[in-house]
Every structure is written in C-alpha cells, then in structure tokens.
Amino acid sequence: MTATVERVTPQHRGILSDADQQRIRAAMTGRDEAEQELRDAVLAAAKHGASVRELGAFTGLSTNTISRWKRGD
C-alpha cells in the first residue's frame, strides 16, 4: 500500500501544521502500541520455551534486546 502525499507549499518554514501534528501523534501512538505488542509476544514465546537466539533470528531483534526484555530492563 502506498500513501499519497499531498504537496502543500508551507507559508512559513519551520511551522508544523495542526493536521500534521495530529497525524504524527497518531502514528507515534500506533508505533508504541505495536512495539509493546511485539515485546509481549516475544516474552510469551520465551516463556513457552523459545530460545533468545531463535527469537532473535525470527524477529530480527538483537539477542541483547530480547535478553534485556526478559530481565525486565
């Protein structure tokens, strides 16, 4: 899926429109929720016996990151 970006010439450089701010905030919230779901899913798989190395290979995450998540850091 490709997003269509409307070209708008800004009236003043450096000003972030309210609409752009809202869109960015919504995207950041979605990203945070997705990251939390990934963390929860990885930790559940680890509890079910998956190794840190296997989880790292499957997800592309660093084994250090997965180990840190398991420690609760």
TIKEGU-764131 format. One record per atom (N, C-alpha, C, O): atom name; x, y, z; chain; residue in three letters; residue number from 1. Coordinates in steps of 0.1 Angstrom, whole numbers, plus 2048, in hexadecimal, padded with zeros to 3 digits. Example, Ala and Ser with C-alpha at 12.3 -4.5 7.8 and 13.67 -1.06 7.14 Angstrom:
{atome=N	c1=884	c2=7C7	c3=84E	chaine=A	residu=ALA	num=1}
{atome=CA	c1=87B	c2=7D3	c3=84E	chaine=A	residu=ALA	num=1}
{atome=C	c1=884	c2=7DF	c3=84E	chaine=A	residu=ALA	num=1}
{atome=O	c1=88E	c2=7DF	c3=855	chaine=A	residu=ALA	num=1}
{atome=N	c1=880	c2=7EA	c3=847	chaine=A	residu=SER	num=2}
{atome=CA	c1=889	c2=7F5	c3=847	chaine=A	residu=SER	num=2}
{atome=C	c1=881	c2=800	c3=84F	chaine=A	residu=SER	num=2}
{atome=O	c1=886	c2=80B	c3=850	chaine=A	residu=SER	num=2}
//
This chain:
{atome=N	c1=808	c2=7F4	c3=800	chaine=A	residu=MET	num=1}
{atome=CA	c1=800	c2=800	c3=800	chaine=A	residu=MET	num=1}
{atome=C	c1=809	c2=80C	c3=800	chaine=A	residu=MET	num=1}
{atome=O	c1=812	c2=80D	c3=808	chaine=A	residu=MET	num=1}
{atome=N	c1=806	c2=816	c3=7F7	chaine=A	residu=THR	num=2}
{atome=CA	c1=80E	c2=822	c3=7F6	chaine=A	residu=THR	num=2}
{atome=C	c1=806	c2=82D	c3=7FB	chaine=A	residu=THR	num=2}
{atome=O	c1=7FA	c2=82F	c3=7F7	chaine=A	residu=THR	num=2}
{atome=N	c1=80B	c2=835	c3=804	chaine=A	residu=ALA	num=3}
{atome=CA	c1=804	c2=841	c3=809	chaine=A	residu=ALA	num=3}
{atome=C	c1=806	c2=84C	c3=7FF	chaine=A	residu=ALA	num=3}
{atome=O	c1=810	c2=84E	c3=7F9	chaine=A	residu=ALA	num=3}
{atome=N	c1=7FB	c2=853	c3=7FD	chaine=A	residu=THR	num=4}
{atome=CA	c1=7FB	c2=85F	c3=7F4	chaine=A	residu=THR	num=4}
{atome=C	c1=7FE	c2=86B	c3=7FC	chaine=A	residu=THR	num=4}
{atome=O	c1=7F8	c2=86E	c3=806	chaine=A	residu=THR	num=4}
{atome=N	c1=809	c2=872	c3=7F8	chaine=A	residu=VAL	num=5}
{atome=CA	c1=80D	c2=87E	c3=800	chaine=A	residu=VAL	num=5}
{atome=C	c1=809	c2=88A	c3=7F8	chaine=A	residu=VAL	num=5}
{atome=O	c1=80D	c2=88C	c3=7EC	chaine=A	residu=VAL	num=5}
{atome=N	c1=801	c2=893	c3=7FE	chaine=A	residu=GLU	num=6}
{atome=CA	c1=7FD	c2=89F	c3=7F7	chaine=A	residu=GLU	num=6}
{atome=C	c1=807	c2=8A9	c3=7F8	chaine=A	residu=GLU	num=6}
{atome=O	c1=80C	c2=8AC	c3=804	chaine=A	residu=GLU	num=6}
{atome=N	c1=80B	c2=8AF	c3=7ED	chaine=A	residu=ARG	num=7}
{atome=CA	c1=816	c2=8B9	c3=7EE	chaine=A	residu=ARG	num=7}
{atome=C	c1=80F	c2=8C6	c3=7F2	chaine=A	residu=ARG	num=7}
{atome=O	c1=806	c2=8CB	c3=7EB	chaine=A	residu=ARG	num=7}
{atome=N	c1=814	c2=8CC	c3=7FC	chaine=A	residu=VAL	num=8}
{atome=CA	c1=80F	c2=8D9	c3=801	chaine=A	residu=VAL	num=8}
{atome=C	c1=81B	c2=8E2	c3=803	chaine=A	residu=VAL	num=8}
{atome=O	c1=824	c2=8DE	c3=80A	chaine=A	residu=VAL	num=8}
{atome=N	c1=81A	c2=8ED	c3=7FE	chaine=A	residu=THR	num=9}
{atome=CA	c1=825	c2=8F7	c3=800	chaine=A	residu=THR	num=9}
{atome=C	c1=823	c2=8FE	c3=80D	chaine=A	residu=THR	num=9}
{atome=O	c1=819	c2=905	c3=80F	chaine=A	residu=THR	num=9}
{atome=N	c1=82C	c2=8FD	c3=816	chaine=A	residu=PRO	num=10}
{atome=CA	c1=82A	c2=903	c3=823	chaine=A	residu=PRO	num=10}
{atome=C	c1=82B	c2=912	c3=822	chaine=A	residu=PRO	num=10}
{atome=O	c1=833	c2=917	c3=81A	chaine=A	residu=PRO	num=10}
{atome=N	c1=823	c2=919	c3=82A	chaine=A	residu=GLN	num=11}
{atome=CA	c1=823	c2=927	c3=82A	chaine=A	residu=GLN	num=11}
{atome=C	c1=82F	c2=92C	c3=831	chaine=A	residu=GLN	num=11}
{atome=O	c1=835	c2=936	c3=82D	chaine=A	residu=GLN	num=11}
{atome=N	c1=833	c2=925	c3=83C	chaine=A	residu=HIS	num=12}
{atome=CA	c1=83E	c2=929	c3=844	chaine=A	residu=HIS	num=12}
{atome=C	c1=847	c2=91D	c3=846	chaine=A	residu=HIS	num=12}
{atome=O	c1=841	c2=912	c3=84B	chaine=A	residu=HIS	num=12}
{atome=N	c1=853	c2=91D	c3=844	chaine=A	residu=ARG	num=13}
{atome=CA	c1=85C	c2=912	c3=847	chaine=A	residu=ARG	num=13}
{atome=C	c1=85D	c2=910	c3=856	chaine=A	residu=ARG	num=13}
{atome=O	c1=85D	c2=91A	c3=85D	chaine=A	residu=ARG	num=13}
{atome=N	c1=85E	c2=904	c3=85A	chaine=A	residu=GLY	num=14}
{atome=CA	c1=860	c2=901	c3=868	chaine=A	residu=GLY	num=14}
{atome=C	c1=853	c2=900	c3=870	chaine=A	residu=GLY	num=14}
{atome=O	c1=854	c2=8FD	c3=87C	chaine=A	residu=GLY	num=14}
{atome=N	c1=848	c2=902	c3=86A	chaine=A	residu=ILE	num=15}
{atome=CA	c1=83B	c2=901	c3=871	chaine=A	residu=ILE	num=15}
{atome=C	c1=835	c2=8F3	c3=86D	chaine=A	residu=ILE	num=15}
{atome=O	c1=833	c2=8F0	c3=862	chaine=A	residu=ILE	num=15}
{atome=N	c1=831	c2=8EC	c3=878	chaine=A	residu=LEU	num=16}
{atome=CA	c1=82A	c2=8DF	c3=876	chaine=A	residu=LEU	num=16}
{atome=C	c1=81B	c2=8E1	c3=878	chaine=A	residu=LEU	num=16}
{atome=O	c1=817	c2=8E6	c3=882	chaine=A	residu=LEU	num=16}
{atome=N	c1=814	c2=8DE	c3=86D	chaine=A	residu=SER	num=17}
{atome=CA	c1=806	c2=8E0	c3=86E	chaine=A	residu=SER	num=17}
{atome=C	c1=7FF	c2=8D7	c3=878	chaine=A	residu=SER	num=17}
{atome=O	c1=804	c2=8CD	c3=87C	chaine=A	residu=SER	num=17}
{atome=N	c1=7F3	c2=8DC	c3=87D	chaine=A	residu=ASP	num=18}
{atome=CA	c1=7EB	c2=8D4	c3=886	chaine=A	residu=ASP	num=18}
{atome=C	c1=7E8	c2=8C6	c3=881	chaine=A	residu=ASP	num=18}
{atome=O	c1=7E9	c2=8BC	c3=887	chaine=A	residu=ASP	num=18}
{atome=N	c1=7E4	c2=8C6	c3=874	chaine=A	residu=ALA	num=19}
{atome=CA	c1=7E1	c2=8B9	c3=86D	chaine=A	residu=ALA	num=19}
{atome=C	c1=7ED	c2=8B0	c3=86D	chaine=A	residu=ALA	num=19}
{atome=O	c1=7EC	c2=8A4	c3=870	chaine=A	residu=ALA	num=19}
{atome=N	c1=7F9	c2=8B5	c3=86A	chaine=A	residu=ASP	num=20}
{atome=CA	c1=805	c2=8AD	c3=86A	chaine=A	residu=ASP	num=20}
{atome=C	c1=808	c2=8A8	c3=878	chaine=A	residu=ASP	num=20}
{atome=O	c1=80D	c2=89C	c3=879	chaine=A	residu=ASP	num=20}
{atome=N	c1=807	c2=8B1	c3=882	chaine=A	residu=GLN	num=21}
{atome=CA	c1=809	c2=8AD	c3=88F	chaine=A	residu=GLN	num=21}
{atome=C	c1=800	c2=8A1	c3=894	chaine=A	residu=GLN	num=21}
{atome=O	c1=805	c2=898	c3=89A	chaine=A	residu=GLN	num=21}
{atome=N	c1=7F4	c2=8A2	c3=890	chaine=A	residu=GLN	num=22}
{atome=CA	c1=7EA	c2=897	c3=894	chaine=A	residu=GLN	num=22}
{atome=C	c1=7EE	c2=88A	c3=88D	chaine=A	residu=GLN	num=22}
{atome=O	c1=7ED	c2=880	c3=893	chaine=A	residu=GLN	num=22}
{atome=N	c1=7F1	c2=88B	c3=880	chaine=A	residu=ARG	num=23}
{atome=CA	c1=7F5	c2=87F	c3=879	chaine=A	residu=ARG	num=23}
{atome=C	c1=801	c2=878	c3=87F	chaine=A	residu=ARG	num=23}
{atome=O	c1=802	c2=86C	c3=880	chaine=A	residu=ARG	num=23}
{atome=N	c1=80B	c2=881	c3=882	chaine=A	residu=ILE	num=24}
{atome=CA	c1=818	c2=87B	c3=888	chaine=A	residu=ILE	num=24}
{atome=C	c1=815	c2=875	c3=895	chaine=A	residu=ILE	num=24}
{atome=O	c1=81A	c2=86A	c3=899	chaine=A	residu=ILE	num=24}
{atome=N	c1=80D	c2=87C	c3=89E	chaine=A	residu=ARG	num=25}
{atome=CA	c1=80A	c2=876	c3=8AB	chaine=A	residu=ARG	num=25}
{atome=C	c1=803	c2=869	c3=8AA	chaine=A	residu=ARG	num=25}
{atome=O	c1=806	c2=860	c3=8B1	chaine=A	residu=ARG	num=25}
{atome=N	c1=7F9	c2=868	c3=8A1	chaine=A	residu=ALA	num=26}
{atome=CA	c1=7F2	c2=85B	c3=89F	chaine=A	residu=ALA	num=26}
{atome=C	c1=7FB	c2=850	c3=89A	chaine=A	residu=ALA	num=26}
{atome=O	c1=7FA	c2=845	c3=89F	chaine=A	residu=ALA	num=26}
{atome=N	c1=805	c2=854	c3=891	chaine=A	residu=ALA	num=27}
{atome=CA	c1=80E	c2=84A	c3=88D	chaine=A	residu=ALA	num=27}
{atome=C	c1=818	c2=845	c3=898	chaine=A	residu=ALA	num=27}
{atome=O	c1=81B	c2=83A	c3=899	chaine=A	residu=ALA	num=27}
{atome=N	c1=81C	c2=84F	c3=8A0	chaine=A	residu=MET	num=28}
{atome=CA	c1=824	c2=84C	c3=8AC	chaine=A	residu=MET	num=28}
{atome=C	c1=81D	c2=843	c3=8B6	chaine=A	residu=MET	num=28}
{atome=O	c1=823	c2=839	c3=8BB	chaine=A	residu=MET	num=28}
{atome=N	c1=810	c2=845	c3=8B8	chaine=A	residu=THR	num=29}
{atome=CA	c1=809	c2=83D	c3=8C1	chaine=A	residu=THR	num=29}
{atome=C	c1=807	c2=82F	c3=8BC	chaine=A	residu=THR	num=29}
{atome=O	c1=809	c2=825	c3=8C3	chaine=A	residu=THR	num=29}
{atome=N	c1=805	c2=82E	c3=8AF	chaine=A	residu=GLY	num=30}
{atome=CA	c1=804	c2=821	c3=8A8	chaine=A	residu=GLY	num=30}
{atome=C	c1=811	c2=819	c3=8A9	chaine=A	residu=GLY	num=30}
{atome=O	c1=811	c2=80D	c3=8AB	chaine=A	residu=GLY	num=30}
{atome=N	c1=81C	c2=820	c3=8A7	chaine=A	residu=ARG	num=31}
{atome=CA	c1=829	c2=81A	c3=8A8	chaine=A	residu=ARG	num=31}
{atome=C	c1=82B	c2=815	c3=8B6	chaine=A	residu=ARG	num=31}
{atome=O	c1=830	c2=80A	c3=8B8	chaine=A	residu=ARG	num=31}
{atome=N	c1=828	c2=81D	c3=8C0	chaine=A	residu=ASP	num=32}
{atome=CA	c1=82B	c2=819	c3=8CE	chaine=A	residu=ASP	num=32}
{atome=C	c1=822	c2=80D	c3=8D1	chaine=A	residu=ASP	num=32}
{atome=O	c1=827	c2=804	c3=8D8	chaine=A	residu=ASP	num=32}
{atome=N	c1=816	c2=80C	c3=8CD	chaine=A	residu=GLU	num=33}
{atome=CA	c1=80D	c2=801	c3=8D0	chaine=A	residu=GLU	num=33}
{atome=C	c1=812	c2=7F4	c3=8C9	chaine=A	residu=GLU	num=33}
{atome=O	c1=812	c2=7E9	c3=8CE	chaine=A	residu=GLU	num=33}
{atome=N	c1=817	c2=7F6	c3=8BC	chaine=A	residu=ALA	num=34}
{atome=CA	c1=81D	c2=7EA	c3=8B5	chaine=A	residu=ALA	num=34}
{atome=C	c1=829	c2=7E5	c3=8BC	chaine=A	residu=ALA	num=34}
{atome=O	c1=82B	c2=7D9	c3=8BC	chaine=A	residu=ALA	num=34}
{atome=N	c1=832	c2=7EE	c3=8C0	chaine=A	residu=GLU	num=35}
{atome=CA	c1=83E	c2=7EA	c3=8C7	chaine=A	residu=GLU	num=35}
{atome=C	c1=83B	c2=7E3	c3=8D4	chaine=A	residu=GLU	num=35}
{atome=O	c1=842	c2=7D9	c3=8D7	chaine=A	residu=GLU	num=35}
{atome=N	c1=831	c2=7E7	c3=8DB	chaine=A	residu=GLN	num=36}
{atome=CA	c1=82D	c2=7E0	c3=8E8	chaine=A	residu=GLN	num=36}
{atome=C	c1=827	c2=7D3	c3=8E5	chaine=A	residu=GLN	num=36}
{atome=O	c1=82A	c2=7C9	c3=8EC	chaine=A	residu=GLN	num=36}
{atome=N	c1=81F	c2=7D1	c3=8DA	chaine=A	residu=GLU	num=37}
{atome=CA	c1=81A	c2=7C4	c3=8D6	chaine=A	residu=GLU	num=37}
{atome=C	c1=825	c2=7BB	c3=8D2	chaine=A	residu=GLU	num=37}
{atome=O	c1=825	c2=7AF	c3=8D5	chaine=A	residu=GLU	num=37}
{atome=N	c1=82F	c2=7C0	c3=8CB	chaine=A	residu=LEU	num=38}
{atome=CA	c1=83B	c2=7B8	c3=8C7	chaine=A	residu=LEU	num=38}
{atome=C	c1=842	c2=7B3	c3=8D3	chaine=A	residu=LEU	num=38}
{atome=O	c1=845	c2=7A7	c3=8D4	chaine=A	residu=LEU	num=38}
{atome=N	c1=844	c2=7BC	c3=8DD	chaine=A	residu=ARG	num=39}
{atome=CA	c1=84B	c2=7B8	c3=8E9	chaine=A	residu=ARG	num=39}
{atome=C	c1=844	c2=7AD	c3=8F0	chaine=A	residu=ARG	num=39}
{atome=O	c1=849	c2=7A3	c3=8F5	chaine=A	residu=ARG	num=39}
{atome=N	c1=837	c2=7AF	c3=8F2	chaine=A	residu=ASP	num=40}
{atome=CA	c1=82E	c2=7A6	c3=8F9	chaine=A	residu=ASP	num=40}
{atome=C	c1=82E	c2=798	c3=8F2	chaine=A	residu=ASP	num=40}
{atome=O	c1=82F	c2=78E	c3=8F8	chaine=A	residu=ASP	num=40}
{atome=N	c1=82E	c2=798	c3=8E5	chaine=A	residu=ALA	num=41}
{atome=CA	c1=82E	c2=78B	c3=8DD	chaine=A	residu=ALA	num=41}
{atome=C	c1=83B	c2=784	c3=8DE	chaine=A	residu=ALA	num=41}
{atome=O	c1=83B	c2=778	c3=8E0	chaine=A	residu=ALA	num=41}
{atome=N	c1=846	c2=78C	c3=8DE	chaine=A	residu=VAL	num=42}
{atome=CA	c1=853	c2=786	c3=8DF	chaine=A	residu=VAL	num=42}
{atome=C	c1=855	c2=780	c3=8ED	chaine=A	residu=VAL	num=42}
{atome=O	c1=85A	c2=775	c3=8EE	chaine=A	residu=VAL	num=42}
{atome=N	c1=851	c2=787	c3=8F7	chaine=A	residu=LEU	num=43}
{atome=CA	c1=852	c2=782	c3=905	chaine=A	residu=LEU	num=43}
{atome=C	c1=849	c2=776	c3=907	chaine=A	residu=LEU	num=43}
{atome=O	c1=84D	c2=76C	c3=90E	chaine=A	residu=LEU	num=43}
{atome=N	c1=83D	c2=775	c3=901	chaine=A	residu=ALA	num=44}
{atome=CA	c1=835	c2=76A	c3=902	chaine=A	residu=ALA	num=44}
{atome=C	c1=83B	c2=75E	c3=8FC	chaine=A	residu=ALA	num=44}
{atome=O	c1=83B	c2=753	c3=901	chaine=A	residu=ALA	num=44}
{atome=N	c1=841	c2=760	c3=8F0	chaine=A	residu=ALA	num=45}
{atome=CA	c1=848	c2=755	c3=8E9	chaine=A	residu=ALA	num=45}
{atome=C	c1=854	c2=750	c3=8F1	chaine=A	residu=ALA	num=45}
{atome=O	c1=857	c2=744	c3=8F1	chaine=A	residu=ALA	num=45}
{atome=N	c1=85B	c2=759	c3=8F8	chaine=A	residu=ALA	num=46}
{atome=CA	c1=866	c2=755	c3=900	chaine=A	residu=ALA	num=46}
{atome=C	c1=861	c2=74C	c3=90C	chaine=A	residu=ALA	num=46}
{atome=O	c1=868	c2=742	c3=910	chaine=A	residu=ALA	num=46}
{atome=N	c1=856	c2=750	c3=912	chaine=A	residu=LYS	num=47}
{atome=CA	c1=850	c2=748	c3=91D	chaine=A	residu=LYS	num=47}
{atome=C	c1=84C	c2=73B	c3=918	chaine=A	residu=LYS	num=47}
{atome=O	c1=84C	c2=731	c3=920	chaine=A	residu=LYS	num=47}
{atome=N	c1=848	c2=73A	c3=90B	chaine=A	residu=HIS	num=48}
{atome=CA	c1=844	c2=72D	c3=905	chaine=A	residu=HIS	num=48}
{atome=C	c1=850	c2=724	c3=901	chaine=A	residu=HIS	num=48}
{atome=O	c1=84E	c2=719	c3=8FB	chaine=A	residu=HIS	num=48}
{atome=N	c1=85C	c2=729	c3=903	chaine=A	residu=GLY	num=49}
{atome=CA	c1=868	c2=721	c3=900	chaine=A	residu=GLY	num=49}
{atome=C	c1=871	c2=726	c3=8F5	chaine=A	residu=GLY	num=49}
{atome=O	c1=87B	c2=720	c3=8F3	chaine=A	residu=GLY	num=49}
{atome=N	c1=86D	c2=730	c3=8EE	chaine=A	residu=ALA	num=50}
{atome=CA	c1=875	c2=734	c3=8E2	chaine=A	residu=ALA	num=50}
{atome=C	c1=882	c2=73A	c3=8E8	chaine=A	residu=ALA	num=50}
{atome=O	c1=882	c2=741	c3=8F2	chaine=A	residu=ALA	num=50}
{atome=N	c1=88D	c2=737	c3=8E1	chaine=A	residu=SER	num=51}
{atome=CA	c1=89A	c2=73D	c3=8E5	chaine=A	residu=SER	num=51}
{atome=C	c1=89C	c2=74B	c3=8E1	chaine=A	residu=SER	num=51}
{atome=O	c1=895	c2=750	c3=8D7	chaine=A	residu=SER	num=51}
{atome=N	c1=8A4	c2=752	c3=8E8	chaine=A	residu=VAL	num=52}
{atome=CA	c1=8A7	c2=760	c3=8E4	chaine=A	residu=VAL	num=52}
{atome=C	c1=8AD	c2=761	c3=8D6	chaine=A	residu=VAL	num=52}
{atome=O	c1=8A9	c2=769	c3=8CE	chaine=A	residu=VAL	num=52}
{atome=N	c1=8B5	c2=757	c3=8D3	chaine=A	residu=ARG	num=53}
{atome=CA	c1=8BB	c2=757	c3=8C5	chaine=A	residu=ARG	num=53}
{atome=C	c1=8B1	c2=754	c3=8BA	chaine=A	residu=ARG	num=53}
{atome=O	c1=8B1	c2=75B	c3=8B0	chaine=A	residu=ARG	num=53}
{atome=N	c1=8A8	c2=74B	c3=8BD	chaine=A	residu=GLU	num=54}
{atome=CA	c1=89D	c2=748	c3=8B3	chaine=A	residu=GLU	num=54}
{atome=C	c1=894	c2=754	c3=8B2	chaine=A	residu=GLU	num=54}
{atome=O	c1=891	c2=758	c3=8A6	chaine=A	residu=GLU	num=54}
{atome=N	c1=890	c2=75B	c3=8BD	chaine=A	residu=LEU	num=55}
{atome=CA	c1=888	c2=767	c3=8BC	chaine=A	residu=LEU	num=55}
{atome=C	c1=88F	c2=772	c3=8B4	chaine=A	residu=LEU	num=55}
{atome=O	c1=889	c2=779	c3=8AC	chaine=A	residu=LEU	num=55}
{atome=N	c1=89C	c2=773	c3=8B7	chaine=A	residu=GLY	num=56}
{atome=CA	c1=8A4	c2=77E	c3=8B0	chaine=A	residu=GLY	num=56}
{atome=C	c1=8A4	c2=77B	c3=8A1	chaine=A	residu=GLY	num=56}
{atome=O	c1=8A2	c2=784	c3=899	chaine=A	residu=GLY	num=56}
{atome=N	c1=8A6	c2=76F	c3=89D	chaine=A	residu=ALA	num=57}
{atome=CA	c1=8A7	c2=76B	c3=88F	chaine=A	residu=ALA	num=57}
{atome=C	c1=899	c2=76D	c3=888	chaine=A	residu=ALA	num=57}
{atome=O	c1=898	c2=772	c3=87D	chaine=A	residu=ALA	num=57}
{atome=N	c1=88F	c2=76A	c3=88F	chaine=A	residu=PHE	num=58}
{atome=CA	c1=881	c2=76B	c3=889	chaine=A	residu=PHE	num=58}
{atome=C	c1=87D	c2=77A	c3=888	chaine=A	residu=PHE	num=58}
{atome=O	c1=877	c2=77E	c3=87E	chaine=A	residu=PHE	num=58}
{atome=N	c1=87F	c2=781	c3=892	chaine=A	residu=THR	num=59}
{atome=CA	c1=87A	c2=78F	c3=893	chaine=A	residu=THR	num=59}
{atome=C	c1=884	c2=799	c3=88D	chaine=A	residu=THR	num=59}
{atome=O	c1=880	c2=7A4	c3=889	chaine=A	residu=THR	num=59}
{atome=N	c1=891	c2=796	c3=88C	chaine=A	residu=GLY	num=60}
{atome=CA	c1=89B	c2=7A0	c3=888	chaine=A	residu=GLY	num=60}
{atome=C	c1=89F	c2=7A9	c3=893	chaine=A	residu=GLY	num=60}
{atome=O	c1=8A7	c2=7B2	c3=891	chaine=A	residu=GLY	num=60}
{atome=N	c1=89A	c2=7A6	c3=89F	chaine=A	residu=LEU	num=61}
{atome=CA	c1=89F	c2=7AE	c3=8AB	chaine=A	residu=LEU	num=61}
{atome=C	c1=8AC	c2=7A9	c3=8B0	chaine=A	residu=LEU	num=61}
{atome=O	c1=8AF	c2=79D	c3=8AE	chaine=A	residu=LEU	num=61}
{atome=N	c1=8B3	c2=7B1	c3=8B6	chaine=A	residu=SER	num=62}
{atome=CA	c1=8C0	c2=7AD	c3=8BC	chaine=A	residu=SER	num=62}
{atome=C	c1=8BD	c2=7A4	c3=8C8	chaine=A	residu=SER	num=62}
{atome=O	c1=8B3	c2=7A6	c3=8CF	chaine=A	residu=SER	num=62}
{atome=N	c1=8C6	c2=79A	c3=8C9	chaine=A	residu=THR	num=63}
{atome=CA	c1=8C4	c2=791	c3=8D5	chaine=A	residu=THR	num=63}
{atome=C	c1=8C6	c2=799	c3=8E2	chaine=A	residu=THR	num=63}
{atome=O	c1=8C0	c2=795	c3=8EC	chaine=A	residu=THR	num=63}
{atome=N	c1=8CE	c2=7A3	c3=8E1	chaine=A	residu=ASN	num=64}
{atome=CA	c1=8D0	c2=7AC	c3=8ED	chaine=A	residu=ASN	num=64}
{atome=C	c1=8C3	c2=7B2	c3=8F1	chaine=A	residu=ASN	num=64}
{atome=O	c1=8BF	c2=7B3	c3=8FD	chaine=A	residu=ASN	num=64}
{atome=N	c1=8BB	c2=7B7	c3=8E7	chaine=A	residu=THR	num=65}
{atome=CA	c1=8AE	c2=7BD	c3=8EA	chaine=A	residu=THR	num=65}
{atome=C	c1=8A5	c2=7B3	c3=8F0	chaine=A	residu=THR	num=65}
{atome=O	c1=89E	c2=7B6	c3=8FA	chaine=A	residu=THR	num=65}
{atome=N	c1=8A4	c2=7A7	c3=8EA	chaine=A	residu=ILE	num=66}
{atome=CA	c1=89B	c2=79D	c3=8F0	chaine=A	residu=ILE	num=66}
{atome=C	c1=89F	c2=799	c3=8FE	chaine=A	residu=ILE	num=66}
{atome=O	c1=896	c2=798	c3=907	chaine=A	residu=ILE	num=66}
{atome=N	c1=8AC	c2=798	c3=900	chaine=A	residu=SER	num=67}
{atome=CA	c1=8B0	c2=794	c3=90E	chaine=A	residu=SER	num=67}
{atome=C	c1=8AD	c2=7A0	c3=917	chaine=A	residu=SER	num=67}
{atome=O	c1=8A9	c2=79D	c3=923	chaine=A	residu=SER	num=67}
{atome=N	c1=8AE	c2=7AC	c3=913	chaine=A	residu=ARG	num=68}
{atome=CA	c1=8AB	c2=7B7	c3=91C	chaine=A	residu=ARG	num=68}
{atome=C	c1=89C	c2=7B8	c3=91F	chaine=A	residu=ARG	num=68}
{atome=O	c1=898	c2=7BA	c3=92A	chaine=A	residu=ARG	num=68}
{atome=N	c1=894	c2=7B5	c3=915	chaine=A	residu=TRP	num=69}
{atome=CA	c1=885	c2=7B4	c3=917	chaine=A	residu=TRP	num=69}
{atome=C	c1=882	c2=7A9	c3=921	chaine=A	residu=TRP	num=69}
{atome=O	c1=87A	c2=7AB	c3=92A	chaine=A	residu=TRP	num=69}
{atome=N	c1=889	c2=79E	c3=920	chaine=A	residu=LYS	num=70}
{atome=CA	c1=886	c2=793	c3=929	chaine=A	residu=LYS	num=70}
{atome=C	c1=88A	c2=796	c3=938	chaine=A	residu=LYS	num=70}
{atome=O	c1=884	c2=792	c3=941	chaine=A	residu=LYS	num=70}
{atome=N	c1=895	c2=79E	c3=939	chaine=A	residu=ARG	num=71}
{atome=CA	c1=899	c2=7A3	c3=946	chaine=A	residu=ARG	num=71}
{atome=C	c1=890	c2=7AD	c3=94C	chaine=A	residu=ARG	num=71}
{atome=O	c1=88F	c2=7B0	c3=958	chaine=A	residu=ARG	num=71}
{atome=N	c1=888	c2=7B4	c3=943	chaine=A	residu=GLY	num=72}
{atome=CA	c1=87F	c2=7BE	c3=948	chaine=A	residu=GLY	num=72}
{atome=C	c1=885	c2=7CC	c3=947	chaine=A	residu=GLY	num=72}
{atome=O	c1=880	c2=7D6	c3=94D	chaine=A	residu=GLY	num=72}
{atome=N	c1=890	c2=7CD	c3=940	chaine=A	residu=ASP	num=73}
{atome=CA	c1=897	c2=7DB	c3=93F	chaine=A	residu=ASP	num=73}
{atome=C	c1=88F	c2=7E4	c3=936	chaine=A	residu=ASP	num=73}
{atome=O	c1=893	c2=7EF	c3=933	chaine=A	residu=ASP	num=73}
//
